[in-house]
Amino acid sequence: MIQHEIKSSYEELLHHGRGIAKMVSKNSEYGIYTGNEEFLCDIVKSLDGDPDIAYVFIFNETKRQLVHRIFKPSLQIPRSLLNRDAQLTEPIHEEFLNQKDGKRYVNLLAPVISYGLGDSPRIFPNKENVGQQKTVGYVQIGLTQERLTKRINRSLFSTLLFASFAVLLGVLLTLFITRRITLPIKRQKLAAQNISEGKFDHPIEIQTSDEIYDLTQSFNHMLENLKDYRAEVEKCNAELTSANRKLQREIAERKRAVSISDSSKIVQSLQQEIAERKRAEEALQESEREARRLAHEHAVVAEIGRIISSTLNIEEVYERFGEEVRKLIPFDRVAINIINPESRTLTIAYLAGVEIPDRRQGDAIPLADTATEEALRARSGLIISMEDEKEIAARFPGLLPIMRAGLRSSMMVPLISKDEVIGVLHLRSTKPDAYTERDLRLLERVGDQIAGAIANAQLYAECKRAENELQAYDNQLRSLSSQLVLAEERERRRIAMELHDHIGQALACCKIKLGDLRAQACSIEFLEPLNGIREIIEEALRLTRSLTFELSPPILYEVGFEAAVEWLGERVQGEHGIEFHLEYDKGPKPMDDETRITLFRAVRELLMNVTKHAHAKKVCLWIERDGNYIRVHVEDDGVGFDSSKMGSHLMRSKGFGLFSVRERLNHIGGHLKIESRPNSGTRVTMIAPLRI
């Protein structure tokens, strides 16, 4: 692709050179016939300022030099084309290497052909422009393969600034949402650990009003229940201990008070007291069993809370959740269904246990005329005994496949988050009448916890999806910016060529024709307005060449990145008086157009910053190849700045902007490093990948 661009630029240069050669050949015919060297000098001077022209020579038909002008010093002018004996009808060219500056040039020779009669040139008005063509002279032009320009980047700056703002906003939004989700979950995890250690005096502070709020309320409610249960058990133990001690004291007193004759009564009384004591002990044991059962339930509920708070991966939560629920309530099949309000269906999000045909994880089930619909409508749990198939078929036909799979008991509770039903939790057993109201209340507590986890997982999934969409949008913006740069570069090159080849040539011809008119002027009154018009045309020519020069830098494509940077530094040195020093290795550095343009713009932006802000006297630049990368170092001896405030410094940067430089380098796989201290200058290192 680069070779194609170089070839295309080379052909455009030849086309431009042939056009100039033909124009000069056409306009110099009169001067060669008349020997008017001043007229010929005006023609040559009109090419001054064209960055493509290195030298111009005009010869007569005997190949004697009449006038010449060399725009590039230290050039060795070749004579090989001029020494050819063949008759020329069209311009010919050859390429040569100038030994003094090491640069390549194109030597172009064009004949000056007259179509007049005999020796009369065709420009005389009293002769007819017919007859045999005749070569009356030659024009030799040298073309340099350098064009210099300066790029303007306003639309790109706004595009990149918008993309950078979008990325920054996305990062801040992601950090905010992540902290909002994880901080309450960490607090709940700590509370769950305290519960597992038997510490019930550390409730969780409620600071939100979302799903985390519901889960936190469940935790605090569980803590209050555990504290009440523990206080009740301790109270029962204290009462039983006091009664036991009182009974022992009474037995001892009665032993001392009664005589041996009352021993039978004593034995009877003792038997009664022993029976009462046994009943008290059995009540105490039952209370202890109840307390252990409650402690076990709360420990499992706390473990479920810890599992939920430990991860946002809902699939992992489902698996461990099912294992913990089995410790509380035995089941042969568990399912968690998520409601799809738009389609009025249920999606089986989690499934374990007995398999049922056509009821697999991920399937969508119609909600109409099901037991689930009744539970959702009542917003309360439901226990169903599945023993009579006719009754089930009449009431809940959707339960028939479950019943035929051998399941006889079903219990379900709605999953409610932020006062909105989001799903249903099902437990099913092969045993008839396997579940009680107490199991239902316990399952509702567990359902409150998993509902909060599902809501959090859905929120997290939405955040991740939004983050991915933002990242994709950012990548699209970066790609669009890259395409915009290349498209803008191609358009500027096209406009520059149009200006140079058409408007510039037209103005040059106008100037030459005006010179002819001045030569024929018969009075001073007529010459003065002609001189004014000539000055206007010369200024238009100068502005056209300057604009052409500013629009597109062909030196960047035809000669290379180092040569373009050297020209840029010399221009800064000439315009601002800042000493410029450039060093680079001689190794090849293959780059695509995007990398070359990005680095050139970056160097130009850095040099502009040096001239505007650094107050530097000297700037040094090194270019080197490091493996498959190119390193560009720019260092100045200016005032520098505080590197700790680098972010705000980048955002305040004007023009292409250091911030935009960093973003563009990141997009092509490179990066930017800035080192600076107040009053100690600044060193900027840019690294970009090469095209290997």
VENZI-V736803 format. One record per pair of residues at least 24 apart in sequence whose ideal C-beta (glycine too) atoms are under 6 Angstrom apart, sorted by the first residue. I is the first residue (numbers start at 1). J is the second residue. If there is no record, write none. Layout:
# VENZI-V736803
I_J ; I_J
This chain:
# VENZI-V736803
5_557 ; 9_554 ; 9_557 ; 9_558 ; 12_497 ; 13_143 ; 16_52 ; 16_501 ; 17_108 ; 17_143 ; 18_91 ; 21_91 ; 21_108 ; 21_110 ; 21_139 ; 21_141 ; 24_139 ; 25_110 ; 25_112 ; 25_139 ; 27_512 ; 28_58 ; 28_112 ; 29_112 ; 29_114 ; 29_121 ; 30_123 ; 32_60 ; 32_112 ; 32_136 ; 32_137 ; 33_121 ; 37_67 ; 40_66 ; 40_67 ; 41_67 ; 42_515 ; 44_69 ; 46_508 ; 46_511 ; 49_545 ; 51_147 ; 51_549 ; 52_143 ; 54_105 ; 54_142 ; 54_144 ; 55_142 ; 56_141 ; 57_140 ; 58_139 ; 59_137 ; 59_138 ; 60_137 ; 61_135 ; 61_136 ; 61_137 ; 74_100 ; 74_101 ; 78_107 ; 81_109 ; 104_145 ; 105_142 ; 105_144 ; 106_143 ; 107_142 ; 108_141 ; 109_140 ; 110_139 ; 111_135 ; 111_138 ; 112_136 ; 112_137 ; 145_558 ; 146_555 ; 146_559 ; 147_554 ; 147_555 ; 148_549 ; 148_553 ; 148_555 ; 148_567 ; 149_549 ; 149_550 ; 149_551 ; 149_552 ; 149_553 ; 150_550 ; 153_656 ; 159_481 ; 160_481 ; 160_660 ; 160_663 ; 163_477 ; 164_663 ; 167_474 ; 170_470 ; 174_467 ; 177_463 ; 184_212 ; 185_309 ; 188_309 ; 189_306 ; 189_309 ; 191_219 ; 192_302 ; 192_305 ; 192_306 ; 195_302 ; 196_302 ; 200_226 ; 200_227 ; 211_417 ; 211_452 ; 211_455 ; 211_456 ; 214_417 ; 214_452 ; 215_452 ; 218_448 ; 218_449 ; 222_301 ; 226_298 ; 229_294 ; 233_291 ; 236_287 ; 240_280 ; 240_284 ; 247_273 ; 300_324 ; 300_327 ; 300_328 ; 304_449 ; 305_449 ; 308_449 ; 308_453 ; 312_457 ; 312_460 ; 314_457 ; 317_453 ; 318_350 ; 321_450 ; 322_352 ; 325_446 ; 329_439 ; 331_427 ; 331_429 ; 332_429 ; 332_430 ; 333_428 ; 334_427 ; 335_426 ; 336_425 ; 337_423 ; 337_424 ; 338_423 ; 339_423 ; 354_405 ; 356_401 ; 356_402 ; 356_405 ; 370_398 ; 371_396 ; 372_424 ; 375_412 ; 375_414 ; 376_414 ; 376_421 ; 379_414 ; 381_413 ; 381_440 ; 381_444 ; 382_412 ; 383_411 ; 383_435 ; 383_440 ; 384_410 ; 385_433 ; 387_432 ; 406_430 ; 408_432 ; 409_434 ; 409_435 ; 411_435 ; 413_443 ; 413_444 ; 413_447 ; 415_447 ; 415_451 ; 416_451 ; 417_451 ; 417_452 ; 417_455 ; 478_667 ; 482_594 ; 485_597 ; 489_597 ; 492_551 ; 492_552 ; 493_552 ; 495_551 ; 496_548 ; 496_551 ; 496_552 ; 499_544 ; 499_548 ; 500_548 ; 503_544 ; 504_544 ; 507_537 ; 507_540 ; 507_541 ; 510_537 ; 511_537 ; 556_600 ; 561_596 ; 562_623 ; 564_600 ; 565_603 ; 568_604 ; 572_607 ; 576_611 ; 578_619 ; 579_618 ; 580_619 ; 581_620 ; 582_621 ; 583_622 ; 584_623 ; 585_624 ; 587_625 ; 589_625 ; 589_630 ; 590_690 ; 590_691 ; 591_691 ; 592_691 ; 595_668 ; 595_688 ; 598_664 ; 599_688 ; 601_656 ; 602_661 ; 602_686 ; 605_655 ; 605_656 ; 605_661 ; 606_634 ; 606_684 ; 610_636 ; 614_638 ; 615_639 ; 628_690 ; 628_692 ; 629_687 ; 629_689 ; 630_688 ; 630_690 ; 631_687 ; 632_686 ; 633_685 ; 634_684 ; 635_683 ; 636_681 ; 636_682 ; 637_681 ; 638_681 ; 640_676 ; 640_677 ; 640_678 ; 640_679 ; 640_680 ; 640_681 ; 640_682 ; 641_676 ; 642_678 ; 643_676
